[in-house]
Amino acid sequence: MTYIDGFVIAVPKANKEKFKEHAKTGDSVFMDLGATRILECWEDDVPEGKVTDFRRAVQARDDEAVVFSWVEWPDKPTRDAAMAKLPELMKTDPRMSAETNPMPFDGQRMIFGGFAPVVTLAQ
């Protein structure tokens, strides 16, 4: 059954193009490791909530946009195998290197997690 990794980050609006290049480069690693689909979505209609919202979740400032992303895997074992390889790839694969593909955002404010789908509708 499909498995999803979800991410929410705050990216400086001035870094939109840098983010897109960073994501294309880094996301290719996940595709090589078996991901079936990756979406990187730049905020378009992100309302302010009364109790919490996407912006508060990542402490986004006025000059930052919220990015909502997910990686689709064919199943959890494929995802877990990929995640087990990441520490080594961060040392050896230039696509994952902070020197050659630096994050154009504050990674400490990223929220992420793995999710097992419970309802799927498709056309």
C-alpha positions as CSV (number, residue, x, y, z in Angstrom):
1,M,0.0,0.0,0.0
2,T,1.2,3.5,-0.8
3,Y,3.1,5.4,1.9
4,I,3.5,9.2,2.1
5,D,6.1,11.4,3.6
6,G,4.8,15.0,4.1
7,F,6.7,18.2,4.7
8,V,5.9,21.8,5.5
9,I,8.6,24.5,5.3
10,A,8.9,28.3,5.3
11,V,11.0,29.5,2.3
12,P,12.1,33.2,1.8
13,K,10.0,34.5,-1.1
14,A,13.2,35.8,-2.6
15,N,14.5,32.2,-2.8
16,K,11.7,30.7,-4.8
17,E,13.9,29.9,-7.8
18,K,16.7,28.6,-5.5
19,F,14.2,26.4,-3.8
20,K,12.9,25.0,-7.0
21,E,16.4,24.1,-8.1
22,H,17.3,22.7,-4.7
23,A,14.1,20.5,-4.7
24,K,14.7,19.2,-8.3
25,T,18.2,18.2,-7.4
26,G,17.4,16.7,-4.0
27,D,14.1,15.1,-5.0
28,S,15.9,13.1,-7.7
29,V,17.6,11.2,-4.9
30,F,14.2,10.1,-3.6
31,M,13.1,9.1,-7.1
32,D,16.3,7.0,-7.5
33,L,15.5,5.3,-4.2
34,G,12.0,4.3,-5.3
35,A,9.6,7.2,-4.8
36,T,6.8,7.1,-7.4
37,R,5.8,10.8,-7.2
38,I,6.9,14.0,-5.5
39,L,5.1,17.3,-5.3
40,E,6.6,20.6,-4.1
41,C,3.8,23.2,-3.7
42,W,4.3,26.9,-3.2
43,E,1.7,28.7,-1.1
44,D,-1.2,30.2,-3.1
45,D,-4.2,30.4,-0.7
46,V,-3.0,29.8,2.8
47,P,-5.5,31.4,5.3
48,E,-4.7,32.5,8.8
49,G,-6.4,30.3,11.3
50,K,-7.9,31.2,14.7
51,V,-5.9,28.6,16.7
52,T,-3.2,27.4,14.3
53,D,-2.4,27.3,10.6
54,F,0.4,26.4,8.2
55,R,2.3,29.7,8.7
56,R,2.3,29.3,12.5
57,A,3.3,25.7,12.2
58,V,6.6,26.6,10.6
59,Q,6.9,30.1,12.2
60,A,6.8,31.7,8.7
61,R,7.7,35.4,8.6
62,D,6.0,38.0,6.3
63,D,8.8,37.6,3.8
64,E,8.5,33.8,3.6
65,A,6.1,31.5,1.7
66,V,4.8,28.2,3.0
67,V,5.8,25.1,0.9
68,F,3.7,22.0,1.3
69,S,5.4,18.9,-0.1
70,W,5.0,15.2,-0.2
71,V,6.8,12.1,-1.5
72,E,4.7,9.1,-2.5
73,W,6.3,5.7,-2.1
74,P,4.9,2.3,-3.4
75,D,4.9,1.0,0.2
76,K,6.4,1.6,3.6
77,P,9.2,-1.0,3.2
78,T,10.5,0.9,0.1
79,R,10.3,4.2,2.1
80,D,12.1,2.7,5.1
81,A,14.9,1.2,2.9
82,A,15.3,4.6,1.3
83,M,15.5,6.4,4.6
84,A,18.1,3.9,5.9
85,K,20.3,4.9,3.0
86,L,20.0,8.7,3.5
87,P,22.7,9.2,6.2
88,E,25.3,7.7,3.9
89,L,24.0,9.5,0.8
90,M,24.2,12.8,2.7
91,K,28.0,12.2,3.0
92,T,28.6,10.8,-0.5
93,D,26.0,12.1,-3.0
94,P,26.5,15.7,-4.1
95,R,22.8,16.1,-4.6
96,M,22.4,15.8,-0.8
97,S,25.4,17.8,0.1
98,A,25.0,21.0,2.0
99,E,28.0,22.4,0.1
100,T,26.7,21.6,-3.4
101,N,23.0,21.8,-2.8
102,P,22.4,24.1,0.2
103,M,18.9,24.4,1.6
104,P,17.6,27.9,0.7
105,F,15.4,27.9,3.9
106,D,15.7,27.2,7.6
107,G,15.5,23.4,8.0
108,Q,15.1,23.7,11.7
109,R,11.5,25.0,11.1
110,M,10.5,22.1,8.8
111,I,7.8,19.8,10.0
112,F,7.6,16.4,8.5
113,G,6.2,12.9,9.0
114,G,5.3,9.6,7.5
115,F,1.7,8.7,6.8
116,A,-0.3,5.6,5.9
117,P,-3.3,6.4,3.7
118,V,-6.6,5.5,5.1
119,V,-8.9,6.8,2.3
120,T,-7.8,7.1,-1.4
121,L,-10.1,8.5,-4.1
122,A,-8.9,8.9,-7.7
123,Q,-10.2,9.3,-11.2
